[in-house]
Amino acid sequence: MTFAKWVFTLAGIYGLIVLTPFLFLEKAIGQASAPITHPEYFYGFLGAALTFQVLFLLVGRDPVGLRRVMPVAVLEKLVWGVVVYALAAQGRVPAPVVGFATLDLVWGALFVACWLRTRRA
């Protein structure tokens, strides 16, 4: 169980550190790439993603008790990772975004490992 506690806790902390600054970067992102014409999507995505980071922290505190939500955590990581790879194949996202998507897929794989290991507990 220690493995799952560490993985989910670190994933939640990492996610909060990476995502929170975006709450203050709407204008800069709009100037650097394309204007954000639908801020509700931008902030909605961030809100949903940040909410999942809190869920990861909760799972890190009680992996066995919250084992049933681990597949949902895997899905959260897969969705963005797969979408970014599909967009990259079309040349629609820059390489750094693919790097972060790759990290999400690694976290997803670690979540699967946690799910499998907690089953034995």
N, C-alpha and C positions, 0 to 999 in steps of 0.2 A: 504493500500500500504506500510505502514511502515514495516509490517511483511516481505513482499517480499524483500524490500530493505535490511533489516538486514540479512535475510537468505542468499540471493545471495552474498552479500558483505562478510559476514563471511565465506561462502563456498569458495569464491575465495581467500581470505587471507589464510585460513587454507590450501587450496590446494597448494598455492605457497610456504608456509612454509614447508610443508611435502615433496613436490616433488623436489624443487630446489636443495637440497643437493645431490640428486641422480646423478645430472650432474657431480659431482666430485667423485663419488664412484664406477665407473665401475671396477677398479682394485680390490678394497676391496671386492666388491660383488662377483667378479669372484674367488677370493681366498677363501672366506667364504663358497661359495656353489659350483658352477660349473663355469668353465671359460665361459665368454661371447664370443661366437664364431661368433656372428652376431651383432656387435655393431650398425649396421644400424637399427635393430629392437629395441634394447635397447634405443637408442637416439630418434628414430622415435616415440616410445611410449611416452617417456618423453616429446618430443616436442608437440605431439598432446594433451597430458594431460595438459601441461602448457598452451597451447593455450586456452583450455576450461576454465581454471581458469580466464584468461583475459575476456572471454565471460561472466563468472559469475559476475565479477566485473562490466561489462557494464550493464548487466541486473539489478544489484543492483542499478544502477544510474537511470534507467528508466524501472521499471518492467511493467508498462502498455504498453508503446511503444514497448517493446521487448517481450511481452507476447507470441508471436508466436514461439519464439525459446525455450521457457521453456520445451516443450515436448522433444526437442533434448537434453536439459540438463539432463532431467530425464533419457533418453536413455543412455547418457554417464555414468551415475552412475549405471544404471542397468547392462550394459554390463559387466563391470569389476566385480561387485558384484556377479552376477550369475555365471560367469566363475570361479571365485575363489571358490564359494561354490561347484560347480561341481567337481573341482579339489580336494577340501578337501574331498569330499565323496569318492574319489579314493585314498586318502592318499598321494596326490602329492604336497601339500603345508603345510607349518608349521602354527601353531595356530596364531602367530602374524599377518600373512597375512590375515587370516580369520577375525581377529579383525578389520583390516583396511577396508576390504571389507564390513564388517557390518556397519562401519561408512559411507561408500559410499552409502549403501542402505538406511540408515537413511537420509542422505542428499537428496537422490532421493525422498523419501517420503515427505520430507519438500518441495522439489521443486513442487511436485504434489499439495500439500496444497497451495503453492503460486499461482500456475496456477489457481486453483479453486477460490481462494479469489480475484484474479485480474479480473476475469470474471465479478464480481459484480460491479467493479469500472466503 
